[in-house]
Amino acid sequence: MLTTFIIWSCNQGDNKKTPEKPITDSNTVATPGNNTTAASDSVQLFALSQHILTLLKNKQYDSLTSFIHPVMGIRFSPTAYVDTVDQPLLSAAAYYQAIRQPKPATWGVYNAETDEPRLLTLPEYLDRYAYDKDYLQAPQKAFNRFLGGGNSLNNLKAIYPQAGFTEYYFPGFEPKYEGLDWKTLRLVFRSANGKTWLIAVIRDEWTI
């Protein structure tokens, strides 16, 4: 039986580089840089991201276990602000058990003013926050660059300063909201032992 444990702290640092030029997809944005080897990193991460998004879309949540960083674990954040105090950081074993034997856990709060806890099982959380839109069909995507941004503090680069990430962005759904109903999903990666691992899934949207 898998041993369950939660990782509460970890060191950060990797060898991710920024790409030299954007990928040819006109809806893809990449951060310009001077290192030619980094372009292949973007191709790799987009391919890996597509695989992970497919698992989330098909609710094959247990299959995600093999992509979780063996030391850093994984964190899920329903907002741009990654809360390292109230949002659990799960090892691969803890994640697997939470999928197989779901129990309610606190994933931060719904509203900072009321402090109402976001109490959900992991499958419920993934259904509601990790793949709440069909991000595989997002009209815009980016590598190591933010597309969506609102009034929620974005601390991804502070929490994961050496990580690479992909972003899948919907600029809006209903014209009457004039773009305020945008949504985006970020997949954050680190390398270890010659493999790229998933360390965070961050959803972002306009919040009040």
C-alpha positions as CSV (number, residue, x, y, z in Angstrom):
1,M,0.0,0.0,0.0
2,L,1.3,3.4,-0.9
3,T,2.5,5.5,2.0
4,T,0.8,8.8,2.4
5,F,2.7,11.9,3.3
6,I,2.5,15.7,2.6
7,I,5.5,17.8,1.7
8,W,5.3,21.2,3.3
9,S,8.6,22.7,2.1
10,C,11.1,22.2,-0.7
11,N,14.1,23.7,-2.4
12,Q,13.7,25.3,-5.9
13,G,16.0,25.6,-8.9
14,D,16.3,24.0,-12.3
15,N,17.8,24.4,-15.7
16,K,14.9,25.8,-17.7
17,K,15.9,28.4,-20.2
18,T,13.8,30.8,-22.3
19,P,13.3,30.1,-26.0
20,E,15.1,32.1,-28.7
21,K,12.0,32.7,-30.8
22,P,8.3,32.1,-30.7
23,I,6.9,28.8,-31.8
24,T,5.3,28.9,-35.2
25,D,1.7,28.6,-33.9
26,S,0.3,32.2,-34.3
27,N,-1.7,31.7,-31.2
28,T,1.3,30.8,-29.1
29,V,3.5,33.3,-27.3
30,A,7.0,32.6,-26.1
31,T,9.4,34.7,-24.1
32,P,12.3,35.9,-26.3
33,G,15.9,35.0,-25.2
34,N,19.4,34.2,-26.4
35,N,19.6,30.5,-25.8
36,T,18.9,28.3,-28.8
37,T,18.4,25.1,-26.8
38,A,15.5,26.5,-24.9
39,A,13.2,26.4,-27.9
40,S,13.1,22.6,-27.6
41,D,12.1,23.0,-24.0
42,S,8.9,24.8,-25.1
43,V,8.1,22.1,-27.6
44,Q,8.6,19.5,-24.9
45,L,6.5,21.3,-22.3
46,F,3.7,21.9,-24.7
47,A,3.7,18.2,-25.7
48,L,3.7,17.2,-22.0
49,S,1.1,19.7,-21.1
50,Q,-1.2,18.4,-23.8
51,H,-0.9,14.9,-22.4
52,I,-1.6,16.1,-18.9
53,L,-4.6,18.2,-20.0
54,T,-6.0,15.1,-21.8
55,L,-5.8,13.1,-18.6
56,L,-7.6,15.9,-16.7
57,K,-10.3,16.2,-19.4
58,N,-10.9,12.5,-19.4
59,K,-10.9,12.4,-15.6
60,Q,-8.0,9.9,-15.6
61,Y,-6.8,11.5,-12.3
62,D,-4.9,8.5,-11.0
63,S,-2.8,8.5,-14.2
64,L,-1.5,11.9,-13.3
65,T,0.5,10.4,-10.4
66,S,3.4,9.3,-12.6
67,F,4.0,13.0,-13.6
68,I,4.3,14.4,-10.1
69,H,7.8,15.5,-9.0
70,P,9.3,12.8,-6.7
71,V,10.7,15.3,-4.2
72,M,8.8,18.6,-4.6
73,G,5.3,17.0,-5.0
74,I,2.5,18.9,-6.5
75,R,0.3,21.8,-5.4
76,F,-3.1,22.9,-6.9
77,S,-4.1,26.5,-6.7
78,P,-7.6,27.8,-7.7
79,T,-6.3,31.4,-8.0
80,A,-3.1,33.1,-9.3
81,Y,-1.9,33.5,-5.7
82,V,-0.3,30.2,-4.6
83,D,-0.9,29.9,-0.9
84,T,1.9,27.9,0.6
85,V,0.2,27.9,4.0
86,D,-3.5,26.9,3.4
87,Q,-3.1,25.0,0.1
88,P,-1.8,21.4,0.6
89,L,1.4,20.3,-1.1
90,L,1.0,16.6,-1.9
91,S,3.5,13.9,-2.6
92,A,2.8,11.5,-5.4
93,A,1.7,8.9,-2.8
94,A,-0.6,11.4,-1.0
95,Y,-2.1,12.5,-4.3
96,Y,-2.8,8.9,-5.4
97,Q,-4.5,8.1,-2.1
98,A,-6.5,11.2,-2.2
99,I,-7.8,10.1,-5.6
100,R,-8.5,6.5,-4.6
101,Q,-9.9,7.3,-1.1
102,P,-11.3,10.8,-1.4
103,K,-11.7,12.8,1.8
104,P,-12.6,16.5,2.0
105,A,-9.7,18.9,2.3
106,T,-9.3,22.6,2.6
107,W,-8.1,24.4,-0.6
108,G,-7.8,27.9,0.7
109,V,-11.0,30.1,1.0
110,Y,-13.7,31.2,-1.4
111,N,-13.6,34.8,-0.3
112,A,-11.0,36.5,1.8
113,E,-13.6,38.7,3.4
114,T,-15.7,35.8,4.7
115,D,-12.9,33.3,5.1
116,E,-15.3,30.5,4.0
117,P,-13.1,27.5,3.5
118,R,-13.0,25.8,0.1
119,L,-13.7,22.3,1.4
120,L,-13.6,19.6,-1.4
121,T,-12.3,16.2,-2.1
122,L,-9.4,16.1,-4.6
123,P,-11.6,14.7,-7.4
124,E,-14.2,17.4,-6.7
125,Y,-11.4,20.1,-6.8
126,L,-10.0,18.8,-10.1
127,D,-13.5,18.7,-11.6
128,R,-14.3,22.3,-10.5
129,Y,-10.9,24.1,-10.8
130,A,-8.3,22.1,-12.7
131,Y,-10.3,21.5,-15.9
132,D,-13.4,23.7,-15.6
133,K,-13.1,24.7,-19.3
134,D,-11.8,22.8,-22.3
135,Y,-8.3,24.1,-22.1
136,L,-7.1,21.8,-24.8
137,Q,-9.1,24.1,-27.1
138,A,-7.9,27.4,-25.6
139,P,-7.5,30.0,-28.3
140,Q,-4.2,31.2,-26.9
141,K,-1.3,29.5,-25.2
142,A,2.1,30.7,-23.9
143,F,5.4,29.3,-22.7
144,N,7.0,31.1,-19.7
145,R,4.7,34.1,-20.2
146,F,1.5,35.3,-18.5
147,L,-1.5,35.9,-20.8
148,G,-4.3,36.3,-18.2
149,G,-4.1,38.7,-15.3
150,G,-6.6,40.3,-12.9
151,N,-6.8,41.6,-9.4
152,S,-5.4,38.5,-7.7
153,L,-1.7,38.6,-6.9
154,N,0.3,36.3,-9.2
155,N,3.2,34.9,-7.2
156,L,4.1,32.0,-9.5
157,K,7.6,33.2,-10.2
158,A,8.2,34.0,-6.6
159,I,7.2,30.5,-5.4
160,Y,8.8,28.7,-8.4
161,P,11.6,31.1,-9.6
162,Q,13.4,28.5,-11.7
163,A,10.4,26.6,-13.1
164,G,9.1,26.5,-16.6
165,F,5.4,26.8,-17.3
166,T,2.8,26.7,-20.0
167,E,-0.4,28.7,-20.0
168,Y,-3.8,28.1,-21.7
169,Y,-5.9,31.1,-22.0
170,F,-9.5,32.0,-22.8
171,P,-9.9,35.8,-23.2
172,G,-13.6,35.7,-22.5
173,F,-16.9,33.8,-23.3
174,E,-19.8,36.3,-23.2
175,P,-19.4,39.7,-25.0
176,K,-21.6,41.4,-22.4
177,Y,-18.8,40.9,-19.8
178,E,-16.2,42.6,-22.1
179,G,-13.5,40.2,-21.3
180,L,-14.0,40.1,-17.5
181,D,-15.0,36.4,-17.8
182,W,-11.5,35.3,-18.9
183,K,-10.0,32.1,-17.6
184,T,-6.5,30.6,-17.7
185,L,-4.7,27.5,-16.6
186,R,-1.0,27.2,-15.9
187,L,1.0,24.0,-15.7
188,V,4.3,24.4,-13.8
189,F,7.3,22.1,-14.4
190,R,10.7,21.2,-13.0
191,S,13.4,18.8,-14.2
192,A,15.0,16.1,-12.1
193,N,16.8,12.9,-12.9
194,G,16.6,13.5,-16.6
195,K,12.8,13.9,-16.6
196,T,10.4,16.8,-16.5
197,W,7.9,16.7,-13.7
198,L,4.7,18.6,-12.9
199,I,4.9,20.6,-9.7
200,A,1.8,22.9,-9.8
201,V,-1.5,23.4,-11.6
202,I,-2.7,27.0,-11.2
203,R,-6.1,28.3,-12.4
204,D,-6.7,32.0,-12.7
205,E,-9.7,34.2,-13.5
206,W,-11.1,37.6,-12.6
207,T,-12.0,37.7,-9.0
208,I,-13.9,40.3,-7.0
